[in-house]
Amino acid sequence: MAPWGERLAGVRGVLLDISGVLYDSGAGGGTAIAGSVEAVARLKGSRLKVRFCTNESQKSRAELVGQLRRLGFDISEGEVTAPAPAACQILKERGLRPYLLIHDGVRSEFDQIDTSNPNCVVIADAGESFSYQNMNNAFQVLMELENPVLISLGKGRYYKETSGLMLDVGPYMKALEYACGIKAEVVGKPSPEFFKSALQAIGVEAHQVAEMPTAFSEFLLLL
């Protein structure tokens, strides 16, 4: 593999994950990962364009950004690509009315979406709302549709909080896929469309974005 100095030739932007990379979520707002606040500040002070990409679906972008700013990060809502706003755009474009199996913390992102007489299901990391009743409601909506549409905000298996590992949306998405005999449309990582929208937001092409190294500090030394 070529040295990082060579691999940075022509690079104009960086896409950064948030949860597990910049901070670990949890009670009291979570904790910043050591060195991450300084790393973001250094990146934003460099020649590179920075975009934050997250599958966070328990918080609105405004809440997430507020939390990160309290931890010391220099970040604004307009710099974050998240699945809920992307899903809303899809729903509007396709005239879809979702049954929302989501966390209350992200529900405000769907305030402008018609949810009457659902003709699709949107599932996200609903936390305690992943009850049997709510899952069965989603199942019933899908089974009553001639062409069922299941939209999942990400498909992660689990994630880390300060209290330990937590189940993510993926296992619940897979349960509905299996029960209904369908395939979910994933909005968020690792969907190529999700990353394309992030690249468009900072005006760079895929080949102009750095592949982050295992050692973040190794990358920062070259800025």
Solvent accessible surface area in square Angstrom, and as a share of the most:
residue,aa,sasa,rsa
1,M,201,0.90
2,A,44,0.34
3,P,86,0.54
4,W,25,0.09
5,G,46,0.44
6,E,113,0.51
7,R,62,0.23
8,L,11,0.05
9,A,83,0.64
10,G,58,0.56
11,V,7,0.04
12,R,95,0.35
13,G,0,0.00
14,V,0,0.00
15,L,32,0.16
16,L,4,0.02
17,D,49,0.25
18,I,1,0.01
19,S,39,0.25
20,G,43,0.42
21,V,64,0.37
22,L,0,0.00
23,Y,0,0.00
24,D,21,0.11
25,S,9,0.06
26,G,21,0.20
27,A,103,0.80
28,G,90,0.87
29,G,24,0.23
30,G,9,0.09
31,T,77,0.45
32,A,37,0.29
33,I,59,0.30
34,A,103,0.80
35,G,45,0.43
36,S,4,0.03
37,V,38,0.22
38,E,115,0.52
39,A,4,0.03
40,V,0,0.00
41,A,57,0.44
42,R,111,0.40
43,L,0,0.00
44,K,59,0.25
45,G,69,0.66
46,S,32,0.21
47,R,161,0.59
48,L,9,0.05
49,K,85,0.36
50,V,16,0.09
51,R,28,0.10
52,F,1,0.00
53,C,3,0.02
54,T,1,0.01
55,N,38,0.20
56,E,28,0.13
57,S,4,0.03
58,Q,36,0.16
59,K,36,0.15
60,S,15,0.10
61,R,57,0.21
62,A,59,0.46
63,E,83,0.37
64,L,2,0.01
65,V,11,0.06
66,G,20,0.20
67,Q,11,0.05
68,L,0,0.00
69,R,134,0.49
70,R,182,0.66
71,L,50,0.25
72,G,45,0.43
73,F,6,0.03
74,D,78,0.41
75,I,1,0.01
76,S,51,0.33
77,E,74,0.33
78,G,58,0.55
79,E,40,0.18
80,V,0,0.00
81,T,12,0.07
82,A,9,0.07
83,P,0,0.00
84,A,3,0.02
85,P,35,0.22
86,A,34,0.26
87,A,0,0.00
88,C,11,0.07
89,Q,97,0.43
90,I,46,0.23
91,L,1,0.01
92,K,121,0.51
93,E,122,0.55
94,R,115,0.42
95,G,49,0.47
96,L,23,0.11
97,R,67,0.24
98,P,0,0.00
99,Y,46,0.18
100,L,24,0.12
101,L,3,0.02
102,I,1,0.01
103,H,55,0.25
104,D,103,0.53
105,G,24,0.23
106,V,1,0.00
107,R,94,0.34
108,S,66,0.42
109,E,44,0.20
110,F,6,0.03
111,D,100,0.52
112,Q,153,0.68
113,I,20,0.10
114,D,80,0.41
115,T,60,0.35
116,S,67,0.43
117,N,116,0.60
118,P,42,0.26
119,N,36,0.19
120,C,0,0.00
121,V,0,0.00
122,V,0,0.00
123,I,0,0.00
124,A,0,0.00
125,D,10,0.05
126,A,1,0.00
127,G,30,0.28
128,E,173,0.77
129,S,35,0.22
130,F,27,0.11
131,S,46,0.29
132,Y,174,0.66
133,Q,108,0.48
134,N,43,0.22
135,M,30,0.13
136,N,35,0.18
137,N,44,0.22
138,A,0,0.00
139,F,63,0.26
140,Q,85,0.38
141,V,27,0.15
142,L,1,0.00
143,M,108,0.48
144,E,145,0.65
145,L,43,0.21
146,E,162,0.73
147,N,119,0.61
148,P,41,0.26
149,V,25,0.14
150,L,1,0.01
151,I,0,0.00
152,S,0,0.00
153,L,2,0.01
154,G,1,0.01
155,K,91,0.39
156,G,27,0.26
157,R,174,0.63
158,Y,113,0.43
159,Y,46,0.17
160,K,110,0.47
161,E,33,0.15
162,T,72,0.42
163,S,96,0.62
164,G,30,0.29
165,L,122,0.61
166,M,77,0.35
167,L,108,0.54
168,D,23,0.12
169,V,1,0.01
170,G,4,0.04
171,P,51,0.32
172,Y,51,0.19
173,M,4,0.02
174,K,105,0.44
175,A,47,0.36
176,L,4,0.02
177,E,16,0.07
178,Y,194,0.74
179,A,53,0.41
180,C,20,0.12
181,G,69,0.66
182,I,35,0.18
183,K,153,0.65
184,A,11,0.08
185,E,66,0.29
186,V,39,0.22
187,V,12,0.07
188,G,0,0.00
189,K,40,0.17
190,P,78,0.49
191,S,19,0.12
192,P,93,0.59
193,E,115,0.52
194,F,8,0.03
195,F,67,0.28
196,K,101,0.43
197,S,47,0.30
198,A,0,0.00
199,L,20,0.10
200,Q,142,0.63
201,A,57,0.44
202,I,21,0.11
203,G,47,0.45
204,V,9,0.05
205,E,108,0.48
206,A,73,0.57
207,H,148,0.66
208,Q,33,0.15
209,V,30,0.17
210,A,11,0.08
211,E,124,0.55
212,M,57,0.25
213,P,21,0.13
214,T,151,0.88
215,A,46,0.35
216,F,49,0.20
217,S,72,0.47
218,E,74,0.33
219,F,0,0.00
220,L,19,0.09
221,L,133,0.66
222,L,78,0.39
223,L,62,0.31
